[in-house]
């Protein structure tokens, strides 16, 4: 009887302080920028194995958030991978407010946020039903406040008012995005734990124009035209320097402090995938999930993976802590090496992989054949939020790996 009472009390004072008779709740979380813009996403509380759990929702992704602690009238919600956290005060069972902060190489970002279940829809249909349809591919162009222009591809699916999809850039993608089209107005947003994004646009037939609001103050204008086959330039291509034979030679400490070299016996006569990544990088998160699953299913075929991590600081302990979260989250069985060089170091390539031209995109993947020679270099990653682009990426990857493993 005491155990039963203890369970009920625990549930009543769990994450958002509501009873087990309500199996789940949908929350609308708004991150408030100083310019008055709100970056909005959804969360869901549910019960799993008798315990309350929290998920952040974007499109088809339900990101589980296991680290939620309650103390008195406060909640502390730590993101499972990034140096990112929500600290909130419980106003009522249906209302929270507090701050969201994240760490980066440039310092900390701090923004206020609110959360409510009373009107949980991500975006209200202010202008009624959709009068436009954005399903399909879009050739997009972004222009920053400084005038810098960047091409992109939008890939969207619309069902009624609801819109999901992603935006691809030469260096990766904006992951899972979700929103609504009401009248001729389009809003969609995404929150991956470290990036908070809001797209607001007007749609006129086969053209759209709007603004992207990112983080504290960043704003970019964008335009788009419906296109059957939009393309992106290979802006961040990486090559072996002239005269290089293509055999690599590096050694770094892994997250346990042990020295690991590409010349170790473990990697001899194997196809080796070198993943240049960082625990702060959302696209690296998607690629790591993909590579970890591939490795765990195929390692017996003669494939190895090495992650080379470029972190937020040169502090080994801090990097080790962040990468252990990555390792646990994605069930990584291959070595993660800490380069000791930050992702923003302009000399990072020369300090760690001097055989290559500048590496300035995360993730970047280098694939070595069984002789140790570079077979392919990929920059960026088209993740699962991009739909058919992700499918095409996987097909190309599997085809290359099968070929190299048979040689």
C-alpha positions as CSV (number, residue, x, y, z in Angstrom):
1,X,0.0,0.0,0.0
2,X,2.8,2.4,0.9
3,X,4.5,1.7,-2.5
4,X,1.3,2.5,-4.3
5,X,0.8,5.8,-2.5
6,X,4.5,6.7,-3.2
7,X,3.9,6.0,-6.9
8,X,0.8,8.2,-7.0
9,X,2.6,11.1,-5.2
10,X,5.5,10.8,-7.6
11,X,3.3,11.1,-10.6
12,X,1.3,14.0,-9.2
13,X,4.5,16.0,-8.7
14,X,6.2,14.9,-11.9
15,X,7.3,17.1,-14.8
16,X,4.3,19.3,-15.3
17,X,2.4,18.3,-12.2
18,X,-0.7,16.6,-13.7
19,X,-2.3,13.3,-12.8
20,X,-1.9,9.9,-14.5
21,X,-5.6,10.1,-15.6
22,X,-4.3,12.4,-18.3
23,X,-2.0,10.1,-20.4
24,X,-0.4,12.9,-22.3
25,X,-0.4,16.7,-22.8
26,X,0.7,18.8,-25.7
27,X,2.7,22.0,-24.9
28,X,3.4,25.1,-27.0
29,X,6.9,26.4,-26.1
30,X,7.8,29.9,-27.2
31,X,11.3,31.3,-27.1
32,X,11.1,35.1,-27.0
33,X,13.6,37.2,-28.9
34,X,14.4,40.8,-28.0
35,X,12.8,42.0,-31.3
36,X,9.4,40.5,-30.3
37,X,9.6,37.5,-32.6
38,X,8.8,34.1,-31.0
39,X,10.4,30.9,-32.1
40,X,7.8,28.2,-31.4
41,X,7.8,24.4,-31.1
42,X,5.9,21.7,-29.4
43,X,6.5,19.3,-26.6
44,X,4.6,16.3,-25.3
45,X,4.5,14.8,-21.9
46,X,3.5,11.1,-21.7
47,X,3.9,8.0,-19.5
48,X,6.3,5.2,-20.3
49,X,6.7,2.2,-17.9
50,X,4.9,4.1,-15.2
51,X,7.1,7.2,-15.5
52,X,6.4,10.5,-17.0
53,X,8.6,11.3,-20.0
54,X,9.1,14.5,-22.1
55,X,9.5,14.8,-25.9
56,X,10.3,17.8,-28.0
57,X,8.4,17.6,-31.3
58,X,9.4,18.7,-34.8
59,X,7.7,17.2,-37.8
60,X,8.0,13.4,-37.5
61,X,10.8,13.7,-34.9
62,X,9.9,13.1,-31.2
63,X,13.2,13.8,-29.4
64,X,13.2,12.2,-25.9
65,X,14.4,14.4,-23.1
66,X,15.4,12.1,-20.2
67,X,17.1,14.6,-18.0
68,X,14.3,16.5,-16.3
69,X,14.5,17.4,-12.6
70,X,12.0,19.1,-10.4
71,X,12.9,21.1,-7.3
72,X,10.2,22.9,-5.4
73,X,8.4,25.0,-8.0
74,X,11.2,24.8,-10.6
75,X,12.0,22.5,-13.5
76,X,15.5,21.9,-15.0
77,X,15.4,20.4,-18.5
78,X,18.8,19.5,-19.9
79,X,19.1,18.6,-23.6
80,X,20.4,15.1,-24.1
81,X,23.3,16.0,-26.3
82,X,24.1,19.7,-26.4
83,X,25.2,22.2,-23.8
84,X,21.6,23.5,-23.7
85,X,19.1,23.8,-20.9
86,X,15.7,25.1,-20.0
87,X,15.2,26.4,-16.4
88,X,11.6,27.0,-15.6
89,X,9.2,28.1,-12.9
90,X,5.9,26.2,-12.6
91,X,3.2,28.8,-12.7
92,X,0.4,26.2,-12.8
93,X,-0.1,22.7,-14.1
94,X,-0.6,24.2,-17.6
95,X,1.9,27.1,-17.6
96,X,5.7,27.6,-17.3
97,X,8.1,30.4,-17.8
98,X,11.8,30.7,-17.5
99,X,15.0,30.9,-19.5
100,X,16.7,28.9,-22.2
101,X,20.4,29.0,-22.5
102,X,23.1,27.3,-24.5
103,X,26.9,27.4,-24.7
104,X,29.0,28.0,-27.8
105,X,32.5,29.0,-28.7
106,X,31.3,32.6,-28.7
107,X,29.9,32.4,-25.2
108,X,26.4,31.8,-23.8
109,X,23.0,32.6,-25.3
110,X,20.2,33.3,-22.9
111,X,16.6,33.9,-23.9
112,X,13.3,33.9,-22.0
113,X,10.7,31.3,-22.8
114,X,7.1,30.4,-21.9
115,X,5.1,27.2,-22.2
116,X,1.4,26.5,-22.1
117,X,-1.1,23.7,-22.8
118,X,-4.1,26.0,-23.1
119,X,-3.5,26.8,-26.8
120,X,-1.0,24.1,-27.8
121,X,-1.2,24.5,-31.6
122,X,2.2,25.4,-33.0
123,X,0.8,28.2,-35.2
124,X,-2.9,29.4,-35.3
125,X,-4.7,29.5,-38.6
126,X,-5.1,33.3,-38.5
127,X,-6.2,33.6,-42.1
128,X,-8.3,30.5,-42.5
129,X,-7.7,27.6,-44.8
130,X,-4.7,27.4,-47.1
131,X,-5.1,29.3,-50.4
132,X,-1.6,28.1,-51.6
133,X,0.2,24.8,-51.8
134,X,3.9,24.5,-51.1
135,X,4.3,20.8,-51.6
136,X,7.4,19.9,-53.6
137,X,10.9,21.4,-54.1
138,X,11.9,25.0,-54.0
139,X,15.1,26.7,-55.2
140,X,15.7,29.2,-52.4
141,X,18.1,32.1,-51.8
142,X,19.0,33.6,-48.5
143,X,20.5,37.0,-47.9
144,X,22.0,37.9,-44.5
145,X,21.9,41.4,-42.9
146,X,25.5,41.9,-44.2
147,X,24.3,41.2,-47.8
148,X,25.9,37.7,-48.0
149,X,23.8,35.4,-50.3
150,X,23.5,31.7,-49.9
151,X,21.5,29.2,-52.0
152,X,19.3,26.5,-50.5
153,X,16.7,23.9,-51.4
154,X,13.3,23.7,-49.7
155,X,11.5,20.4,-49.6
156,X,8.0,20.5,-48.2
157,X,4.9,18.3,-47.8
158,X,1.6,20.0,-47.3
159,X,-1.6,18.3,-46.0
160,X,-4.4,20.7,-45.6
161,X,-3.0,23.6,-43.6
162,X,-0.1,21.5,-42.2
163,X,3.4,21.8,-43.6
164,X,6.5,19.7,-42.8
165,X,9.9,19.3,-44.5
166,X,13.4,20.8,-44.3
167,X,15.7,23.3,-46.0
168,X,19.0,22.0,-47.4
169,X,22.1,24.2,-47.7
170,X,25.6,23.4,-49.2
171,X,26.7,22.4,-45.7
172,X,23.8,20.3,-44.5
173,X,20.2,20.9,-43.6
174,X,17.9,22.6,-41.0
175,X,16.6,19.2,-39.9
176,X,12.9,18.6,-39.1
177,X,10.7,21.7,-39.7
178,X,7.0,22.0,-39.0
179,X,4.4,24.6,-39.5
180,X,1.2,25.8,-41.2
181,X,0.0,27.7,-44.3
182,X,-3.0,29.9,-43.6
183,X,-4.4,32.0,-46.5
184,X,-1.2,32.8,-48.4
185,X,1.0,33.1,-45.2
186,X,3.5,30.3,-44.3
187,X,5.1,29.8,-40.9
188,X,7.4,26.9,-40.0
189,X,9.9,26.4,-37.3
190,X,12.3,24.0,-35.7
191,X,14.2,23.4,-32.5
192,X,17.0,20.8,-32.3
193,X,18.3,21.6,-28.8
194,X,20.8,24.2,-29.9
195,X,19.3,26.0,-33.0
196,X,16.0,27.8,-32.7
197,X,14.5,28.7,-36.1
198,X,11.4,30.5,-37.4
199,X,10.6,30.9,-41.1
200,X,7.8,33.4,-42.0
201,X,6.8,33.9,-45.7
202,X,4.2,34.9,-48.1
203,X,3.4,32.5,-50.9
204,X,2.2,33.6,-54.4
205,X,1.7,30.6,-56.6
206,X,5.1,29.3,-57.5
207,X,7.1,32.0,-55.6
208,X,7.6,32.8,-51.9
209,X,9.4,35.4,-50.0
210,X,10.0,35.9,-46.3
211,X,12.5,36.0,-43.4
212,X,14.3,33.5,-41.3
213,X,14.7,34.4,-37.6
214,X,17.5,32.4,-35.8
215,X,18.6,32.5,-32.2
216,X,18.9,35.8,-30.3
217,X,18.9,38.3,-33.2
218,X,20.0,36.8,-36.5
219,X,17.7,37.6,-39.4
220,X,17.9,36.6,-43.1
221,X,15.6,37.4,-46.0
222,X,14.8,34.6,-48.4
223,X,13.0,34.0,-51.6
224,X,12.0,30.8,-53.3
225,X,10.7,29.5,-56.6
226,X,9.1,26.1,-57.2
227,X,11.5,23.9,-59.1
228,X,11.4,20.3,-60.3
229,X,15.2,19.8,-59.8
230,X,16.9,22.5,-57.8
231,X,20.7,22.1,-57.2
232,X,23.3,23.3,-54.7
233,X,27.0,24.2,-55.4
234,X,29.6,22.2,-53.7
235,X,30.8,25.2,-51.7
236,X,32.7,23.4,-49.0
237,X,34.4,20.7,-51.0
238,X,37.6,19.3,-49.5
239,X,40.5,17.8,-51.4
240,X,43.8,16.2,-50.8
241,X,46.6,18.7,-51.4
242,X,48.7,18.4,-54.5
243,X,51.4,15.8,-54.1
244,X,49.7,14.0,-51.2
245,X,49.7,10.2,-51.6
246,X,46.3,9.9,-49.8
247,X,47.5,7.9,-46.8
248,X,46.7,9.6,-43.5
249,X,48.8,9.7,-40.3
250,X,47.1,11.0,-37.1
251,X,47.0,10.1,-33.4
252,X,44.7,11.6,-30.7
253,X,43.3,10.5,-27.4
254,X,39.9,8.9,-27.2
255,X,37.3,9.9,-24.6
256,X,38.9,7.4,-22.2
257,X,42.3,9.1,-22.5
258,X,43.8,6.3,-24.6
259,X,45.9,7.2,-27.7
260,X,44.4,5.9,-30.9
261,X,46.2,6.1,-34.3
262,X,44.9,5.5,-37.8
263,X,48.0,3.3,-38.1
264,X,46.8,0.9,-35.3
265,X,46.4,-2.7,-36.3
266,X,42.6,-2.5,-35.8
267,X,42.3,-0.4,-38.9
268,X,44.7,-2.3,-41.2
269,X,43.1,-3.8,-44.3
270,X,39.7,-2.3,-43.4
271,X,37.4,0.2,-45.0
272,X,37.6,3.1,-42.6
273,X,35.1,6.0,-42.3
274,X,36.5,9.1,-40.6
275,X,33.7,11.3,-39.3
276,X,34.8,14.9,-38.7
277,X,32.3,16.1,-36.2
278,X,31.4,18.0,-33.0
279,X,29.0,17.3,-30.1
280,X,27.6,20.8,-30.7
281,X,26.5,20.1,-34.3
282,X,22.9,19.1,-35.1
283,X,23.7,17.6,-38.5
284,X,26.5,15.6,-36.8
285,X,23.9,14.3,-34.5
286,X,21.9,12.9,-37.5
287,X,25.0,11.6,-39.2
288,X,26.2,9.9,-36.0
289,X,22.9,8.2,-35.5
290,X,23.2,6.9,-39.1
291,X,26.9,5.8,-38.9
292,X,26.5,4.2,-35.5
293,X,23.6,2.1,-36.7
294,X,25.5,1.2,-39.9
295,X,28.7,0.2,-37.9
296,X,26.8,-1.9,-35.4
297,X,25.2,-3.8,-38.2
298,X,28.2,-4.1,-40.6
299,X,31.4,-4.1,-38.5
300,X,31.9,-7.9,-39.0
301,X,32.2,-7.2,-42.8
302,X,35.5,-5.3,-42.3
303,X,34.5,-1.7,-41.7
304,X,35.7,0.7,-39.0
305,X,34.6,4.2,-38.1
306,X,36.6,6.9,-36.3
307,X,35.0,10.1,-35.0
308,X,37.4,13.1,-34.9
309,X,35.8,15.6,-32.6
310,X,36.4,19.3,-32.7
311,X,34.7,20.8,-29.7
312,X,33.7,24.1,-28.2
313,X,36.9,24.4,-26.2
314,X,40.3,22.9,-25.8
315,X,39.4,21.7,-22.3
316,X,39.7,17.9,-22.5
317,X,37.4,17.3,-19.5
318,X,34.6,19.5,-21.0
319,X,34.9,17.8,-24.4
320,X,35.0,14.4,-22.7
321,X,31.8,15.1,-20.8
322,X,29.9,16.4,-23.9
323,X,31.1,13.5,-26.1
324,X,30.1,10.9,-23.5
325,X,26.5,12.2,-23.9
326,X,26.8,11.7,-27.6
327,X,28.3,8.2,-27.2
328,X,25.4,7.1,-24.9
329,X,22.7,8.8,-26.9
330,X,23.7,7.1,-30.2
331,X,25.1,3.8,-28.9
332,X,28.5,4.5,-30.4
333,X,30.8,1.5,-30.4
334,X,33.6,3.0,-32.4
335,X,36.4,5.3,-31.1
336,X,35.7,9.0,-30.6
337,X,38.9,10.9,-30.6
338,X,39.3,14.4,-29.1
339,X,41.5,16.5,-31.4
340,X,42.1,19.2,-28.8
341,X,41.3,21.8,-31.5
342,X,38.1,23.9,-31.5
343,X,35.7,23.9,-34.4
344,X,36.3,27.7,-34.9
345,X,40.1,27.4,-35.0
346,X,41.0,28.8,-38.5
347,X,44.0,26.5,-38.5
348,X,42.2,23.3,-37.5
349,X,43.0,21.5,-40.7
350,X,46.7,22.3,-40.6
351,X,46.9,21.3,-37.0
352,X,45.1,17.9,-37.3
353,X,44.8,16.8,-41.0
354,X,47.4,18.8,-42.9
355,X,47.1,16.6,-46.0
356,X,43.8,18.3,-46.9
357,X,42.6,21.6,-48.1
358,X,40.6,23.6,-45.5
359,X,37.9,21.7,-43.7
360,X,35.3,24.1,-42.6
361,X,32.1,22.2,-42.6
362,X,30.7,19.8,-40.0
363,X,30.2,17.0,-40.5
364,X,32.7,16.1,-43.2
365,X,33.2,12.4,-43.9
366,X,36.4,10.8,-45.3
367,X,36.2,7.2,-46.5
368,X,39.4,5.2,-46.9
369,X,39.7,2.0,-48.9
370,X,41.3,-1.2,-47.6
371,X,44.8,0.1,-48.6
372,X,44.3,3.3,-46.5
373,X,43.9,5.6,-49.5
374,X,41.2,8.3,-49.6
375,X,38.3,7.0,-51.7
376,X,35.7,9.7,-51.1
377,X,35.2,13.0,-49.2
378,X,31.7,14.2,-48.4
379,X,30.9,17.5,-46.8
380,X,27.7,18.2,-44.9
381,X,25.0,15.6,-44.4
382,X,21.4,15.3,-45.8
383,X,19.6,14.0,-42.8
384,X,16.3,12.2,-42.2
385,X,14.3,15.5,-42.1
386,X,15.0,15.9,-45.8
387,X,13.0,12.9,-47.0
388,X,14.0,11.7,-50.5
389,X,17.3,13.5,-50.3
390,X,18.2,11.4,-47.2
391,X,17.1,8.2,-49.1
392,X,19.3,9.1,-52.0
393,X,22.2,9.8,-49.7
394,X,21.9,6.4,-48.1
395,X,21.6,4.6,-51.4
396,X,24.9,6.2,-52.6
397,X,26.6,5.5,-49.3
398,X,25.6,1.8,-49.3
399,X,26.6,1.4,-53.0
400,X,30.1,2.8,-52.3
401,X,30.6,0.8,-49.1
402,X,29.6,-2.4,-50.7
403,X,32.0,-1.8,-53.6
404,X,34.9,-1.0,-51.2
405,X,34.2,-3.9,-49.0
406,X,34.3,-6.4,-51.9
407,X,37.7,-5.1,-53.2
